[in-house]
Amino acid sequence: MQITDIRVRKVLDDGKMKGVVSVTFDNEFVIHDIKVIEGKNGYFVAMPSKRLSEGGFKDIAHPINMQSRERLQDAILRAYDEAKSLAEVSADFGLE
């Protein structure tokens, strides 16, 4: 599967969650609500999840191997950086 589109739906300043992203694969399948999180060692991607009745969370959709996870995370973080830069330029020029 190839990533054919990444849409950064929100870029946030406050808190550890920095963005919300949707990723489309092969122009046929989309995953919404992927989160960009700021952690102790930099940014990472959290896949959409649901709260379990016994506590904790379980991913609803996720890559099944490390190579796919790294490729997805790298693409999402690049798109997030671009969207963040555009948002900062817009704010600098009062275009928000």
PLY file of the C-alpha trace (Angstrom):
ply
format ascii 1.0
element vertex 96
property float x
property float y
property float z
element edge 95
property int vertex1
property int vertex2
end_header
0.00 0.00 0.00
1.22 3.46 -0.85
0.44 6.63 1.08
-1.35 8.84 -1.44
-2.47 11.74 0.78
-1.83 13.12 4.24
-4.08 15.86 5.58
-3.14 17.67 8.75
-6.55 18.63 10.12
-5.39 20.44 13.25
-2.14 22.01 14.43
-2.26 22.69 18.17
0.05 24.74 20.40
-1.06 23.73 23.89
-0.52 20.37 25.56
1.34 17.30 24.38
-0.98 16.59 21.44
0.32 18.77 18.60
-1.79 17.71 15.65
-4.50 15.49 14.18
-3.93 13.83 10.82
-5.80 11.72 8.23
-3.83 9.40 5.93
-5.13 7.96 2.65
-3.69 4.79 1.12
-3.90 3.97 -2.61
-6.59 6.67 -3.03
-9.00 4.07 -1.59
-8.66 3.76 2.18
-8.37 6.46 4.85
-7.48 6.43 8.54
-8.65 9.47 10.53
-7.65 10.76 13.97
-3.97 9.87 13.94
-2.37 12.09 16.56
1.01 13.82 16.56
2.30 13.78 20.15
5.27 15.58 21.69
7.12 13.13 23.91
10.31 13.22 25.98
12.39 12.12 22.96
10.63 14.22 20.30
7.49 13.84 18.26
5.77 10.52 17.60
2.53 9.28 16.06
-0.33 7.72 18.05
-2.78 5.66 16.04
-6.54 6.00 16.59
-7.65 4.05 19.64
-10.62 3.27 21.84
-10.86 3.24 25.63
-11.20 -0.25 27.11
-13.76 -0.92 29.84
-11.02 -2.37 32.09
-8.88 0.74 31.57
-6.25 1.68 29.08
-6.54 2.00 25.32
-6.36 -0.28 22.29
-5.37 0.83 18.79
-8.18 0.55 16.25
-5.82 0.55 13.25
-2.05 0.25 13.20
0.94 -0.91 11.13
1.86 -4.54 11.78
5.63 -4.23 11.44
8.31 -1.73 12.42
9.28 -0.85 8.83
5.69 0.16 7.98
5.34 2.09 11.25
8.55 4.04 10.60
7.56 4.83 7.00
4.11 6.03 8.12
5.46 8.04 11.04
8.15 9.71 8.92
5.59 10.75 6.27
3.14 12.06 8.89
5.80 14.05 10.75
7.02 15.62 7.48
3.44 16.66 6.62
2.93 17.98 10.16
6.15 20.06 9.97
5.00 21.56 6.65
1.53 22.37 8.02
3.03 23.87 11.17
5.36 26.06 9.09
2.43 27.25 6.95
0.38 28.00 10.07
3.26 30.04 11.53
3.68 32.02 8.29
-0.07 32.66 8.17
-0.04 33.88 11.78
2.95 36.14 11.07
1.03 37.81 8.25
-2.37 37.82 10.01
-3.86 35.34 7.53
-5.48 32.98 10.03
0 1
1 2
2 3
3 4
4 5
5 6
6 7
7 8
8 9
9 10
10 11
11 12
12 13
13 14
14 15
15 16
16 17
17 18
18 19
19 20
20 21
21 22
22 23
23 24
24 25
25 26
26 27
27 28
28 29
29 30
30 31
31 32
32 33
33 34
34 35
35 36
36 37
37 38
38 39
39 40
40 41
41 42
42 43
43 44
44 45
45 46
46 47
47 48
48 49
49 50
50 51
51 52
52 53
53 54
54 55
55 56
56 57
57 58
58 59
59 60
60 61
61 62
62 63
63 64
64 65
65 66
66 67
67 68
68 69
69 70
70 71
71 72
72 73
73 74
74 75
75 76
76 77
77 78
78 79
79 80
80 81
81 82
82 83
83 84
84 85
85 86
86 87
87 88
88 89
89 90
90 91
91 92
92 93
93 94
94 95
